[in-house]
Amino acid sequence: MASVVVVVAGLLHAWRNTNVLTADRLCGDLVSAEKTDAVLPGSGRLDAEGDGLDDGDLTNTTCEVEKSSVVLGSGESRLTVRLWGVRGYDPLTFDGQPYPTGASFFSGEVTGGVDAHKAWVMLPEKCWTDRPVVAEFNITEPAADRAAFAVLATDTVRTIAARTGCGDLPGKPGTLVPPRSDAARPVSAGQVCGLDGLAVADQVPAGTTVLEEGQKAPADLWACKLTLDDETSGFVRSDGFMKYTATRDPLLIAAMRKFPGTVNGASRGGREGELVDKGAGFILRCAEGDPLYLAVESGLQYLAASKLHADLPRRDAYVEPFVTAAAKTFGCAAPTG
């Protein structure tokens, strides 16, 4: 009898603290248990809440996977997956996560981004309804491996697209493009954020050091934030001075054109193109290759500096030089005809 009790106790322990008898896929078979286990830190059992896809509304899909254990000190970690309709440029804005300059991006057959706590992947265009659809993945504890997190996100979106018959995607993303470094660094004169010909020395308060952070330019998905190394602190400093975004990713360009508010006939840097959602960004037509989306956002440091320095240029003065330099760096020559 004692041996039976020991065996039963051992089985119960294994069931509660490992993934013995756990299904291979969770959340209505959308999410790989093995890939989730590799992303969520610690040890324990995976338990999921969520029935998978809503046949009537693709964006009404949410699932939560929790890893927990009764072993002392093991803690809990949680993955939340949801699909939602977005404005085409939403994944690249500085208002949400993953914060663009700290993200590792991937493009090609699959488009997305990932950091330690969040990943996103754009669904294929045939999956969209009245607006582009993105799958968003949040974890409560930092992922030890961003590449594994990107694989989990991509595999889930591949399964969703296959299930709904709206796309055929690979199970893994392309090469991840990480930030150039973990810390901000001083800008280079005449090549701010790695953009040929971009300078800001005469557009910031005299004597102020300017720091930059983001991916190396050019890249299919790219972002850069400028921060003034001054006396500002807290949220004002972390929001930065100027924030730049660029992409030639075809799916993101299509997403921006899909969302209402993108109009032809606007100009930036002496170039004709499309204004995205009343000025959120601008799409340049290029002589060769895909169009180039560019965006400039001013940060709270700019607002603070403009109140202290009456001679600080207006925000528009930062847009034209960026468009000109980015078009050169990203190989977007103006069409001749």
Solvent accessible surface area in square Angstrom, and as a share of the most:
residue,aa,sasa,rsa
1,M,182,0.81
2,A,75,0.58
3,S,75,0.48
4,V,85,0.49
5,V,82,0.47
6,V,103,0.59
7,V,90,0.52
8,V,73,0.42
9,A,53,0.41
10,G,40,0.38
11,L,117,0.58
12,L,110,0.55
13,H,103,0.46
14,A,30,0.23
15,W,102,0.36
16,R,73,0.26
17,N,10,0.05
18,T,58,0.34
19,N,45,0.23
20,V,74,0.43
21,L,154,0.77
22,T,23,0.13
23,A,62,0.48
24,D,123,0.64
25,R,62,0.23
26,L,17,0.08
27,C,5,0.03
28,G,34,0.33
29,D,79,0.41
30,L,6,0.03
31,V,1,0.01
32,S,8,0.05
33,A,10,0.08
34,E,138,0.62
35,K,60,0.26
36,T,0,0.00
37,D,54,0.28
38,A,72,0.56
39,V,4,0.02
40,L,3,0.02
41,P,52,0.33
42,G,61,0.59
43,S,71,0.46
44,G,5,0.05
45,R,22,0.08
46,L,3,0.02
47,D,64,0.33
48,A,42,0.32
49,E,130,0.58
50,G,34,0.32
51,D,141,0.73
52,G,11,0.10
53,L,33,0.17
54,D,52,0.27
55,D,151,0.78
56,G,76,0.73
57,D,62,0.32
58,L,22,0.11
59,T,40,0.23
60,N,97,0.50
61,T,6,0.03
62,T,83,0.48
63,C,5,0.03
64,E,63,0.28
65,V,0,0.00
66,E,48,0.21
67,K,4,0.02
68,S,5,0.03
69,S,19,0.12
70,V,100,0.58
71,V,72,0.42
72,L,179,0.89
73,G,79,0.76
74,S,31,0.20
75,G,48,0.46
76,E,103,0.46
77,S,5,0.03
78,R,73,0.27
79,L,0,0.00
80,T,39,0.23
81,V,8,0.04
82,R,93,0.34
83,L,3,0.02
84,W,74,0.26
85,G,19,0.18
86,V,2,0.01
87,R,91,0.33
88,G,0,0.00
89,Y,18,0.07
90,D,26,0.13
91,P,17,0.11
92,L,4,0.02
93,T,25,0.15
94,F,11,0.05
95,D,126,0.65
96,G,35,0.34
97,Q,104,0.46
98,P,4,0.03
99,Y,49,0.19
100,P,0,0.00
101,T,4,0.02
102,G,31,0.30
103,A,0,0.00
104,S,3,0.02
105,F,5,0.02
106,F,2,0.01
107,S,25,0.16
108,G,61,0.59
109,E,136,0.61
110,V,4,0.02
111,T,1,0.01
112,G,0,0.00
113,G,0,0.00
114,V,0,0.00
115,D,20,0.11
116,A,30,0.23
117,H,83,0.37
118,K,28,0.12
119,A,0,0.00
120,W,7,0.03
121,V,0,0.00
122,M,2,0.01
123,L,0,0.00
124,P,20,0.12
125,E,97,0.43
126,K,173,0.73
127,C,8,0.05
128,W,21,0.07
129,T,72,0.42
130,D,103,0.53
131,R,88,0.32
132,P,0,0.00
133,V,0,0.00
134,V,2,0.01
135,A,0,0.00
136,E,12,0.05
137,F,0,0.00
138,N,53,0.27
139,I,7,0.04
140,T,70,0.41
141,E,74,0.33
142,P,69,0.44
143,A,11,0.08
144,A,106,0.82
145,D,72,0.37
146,R,79,0.29
147,A,51,0.39
148,A,25,0.20
149,F,0,0.00
150,A,0,0.00
151,V,29,0.17
152,L,0,0.00
153,A,0,0.00
154,T,0,0.00
155,D,7,0.04
156,T,1,0.00
157,V,0,0.00
158,R,76,0.28
159,T,15,0.09
160,I,1,0.01
161,A,0,0.00
162,A,65,0.50
163,R,118,0.43
164,T,64,0.37
165,G,67,0.64
166,C,12,0.07
167,G,27,0.26
168,D,138,0.72
169,L,27,0.13
170,P,42,0.26
171,G,27,0.26
172,K,138,0.59
173,P,23,0.14
174,G,38,0.36
175,T,119,0.69
176,L,38,0.19
177,V,55,0.32
178,P,77,0.48
179,P,28,0.17
180,R,115,0.42
181,S,48,0.31
182,D,160,0.83
183,A,69,0.53
184,A,39,0.31
185,R,47,0.17
186,P,91,0.57
187,V,37,0.21
188,S,60,0.39
189,A,107,0.83
190,G,33,0.32
191,Q,79,0.35
192,V,1,0.01
193,C,4,0.02
194,G,18,0.18
195,L,0,0.00
196,D,49,0.26
197,G,66,0.63
198,L,3,0.01
199,A,48,0.38
200,V,5,0.03
201,A,88,0.68
202,D,123,0.64
203,Q,22,0.10
204,V,15,0.09
205,P,16,0.10
206,A,107,0.83
207,G,88,0.85
208,T,32,0.18
209,T,66,0.38
210,V,9,0.05
211,L,29,0.15
212,E,6,0.03
213,E,45,0.20
214,G,1,0.01
215,Q,3,0.02
216,K,143,0.61
217,A,13,0.10
218,P,83,0.52
219,A,19,0.14
220,D,81,0.42
221,L,3,0.02
222,W,0,0.00
223,A,0,0.00
224,C,3,0.02
225,K,14,0.06
226,L,0,0.00
227,T,11,0.06
228,L,1,0.00
229,D,71,0.37
230,D,56,0.29
231,E,176,0.79
232,T,35,0.20
233,S,81,0.52
234,G,57,0.55
235,F,150,0.63
236,V,52,0.30
237,R,69,0.25
238,S,63,0.40
239,D,25,0.13
240,G,0,0.00
241,F,0,0.00
242,M,0,0.00
243,K,10,0.04
244,Y,1,0.01
245,T,4,0.02
246,A,0,0.00
247,T,0,0.00
248,R,42,0.15
249,D,2,0.01
250,P,79,0.50
251,L,39,0.19
252,L,0,0.00
253,I,5,0.02
254,A,26,0.21
255,A,0,0.00
256,M,1,0.00
257,R,108,0.39
258,K,86,0.36
259,F,31,0.13
260,P,94,0.59
261,G,30,0.29
262,T,31,0.18
263,V,83,0.47
264,N,108,0.55
265,G,60,0.58
266,A,20,0.15
267,S,55,0.35
268,R,73,0.27
269,G,25,0.24
270,G,79,0.76
271,R,35,0.13
272,E,106,0.48
273,G,0,0.00
274,E,14,0.06
275,L,36,0.18
276,V,1,0.01
277,D,32,0.17
278,K,185,0.78
279,G,38,0.37
280,A,33,0.26
281,G,7,0.07
282,F,6,0.02
283,I,0,0.00
284,L,0,0.00
285,R,90,0.33
286,C,17,0.10
287,A,51,0.40
288,E,140,0.63
289,G,68,0.65
290,D,60,0.31
291,P,29,0.18
292,L,0,0.00
293,Y,4,0.02
294,L,3,0.02
295,A,10,0.08
296,V,12,0.07
297,E,49,0.22
298,S,40,0.26
299,G,5,0.04
300,L,58,0.29
301,Q,2,0.01
302,Y,25,0.10
303,L,91,0.45
304,A,31,0.24
305,A,7,0.06
306,S,42,0.27
307,K,153,0.65
308,L,144,0.72
309,H,66,0.30
310,A,113,0.87
311,D,127,0.66
312,L,20,0.10
313,P,35,0.22
314,R,200,0.73
315,R,84,0.31
316,D,99,0.51
317,A,41,0.32
318,Y,2,0.01
319,V,17,0.10
320,E,75,0.34
321,P,52,0.33
322,F,0,0.00
323,V,4,0.02
324,T,83,0.48
325,A,5,0.04
326,A,0,0.00
327,A,9,0.07
328,K,141,0.60
329,T,21,0.12
330,F,14,0.06
331,G,49,0.47
332,C,2,0.01
333,A,64,0.50
334,A,46,0.36
335,P,61,0.38
336,T,146,0.85
337,G,110,1.06
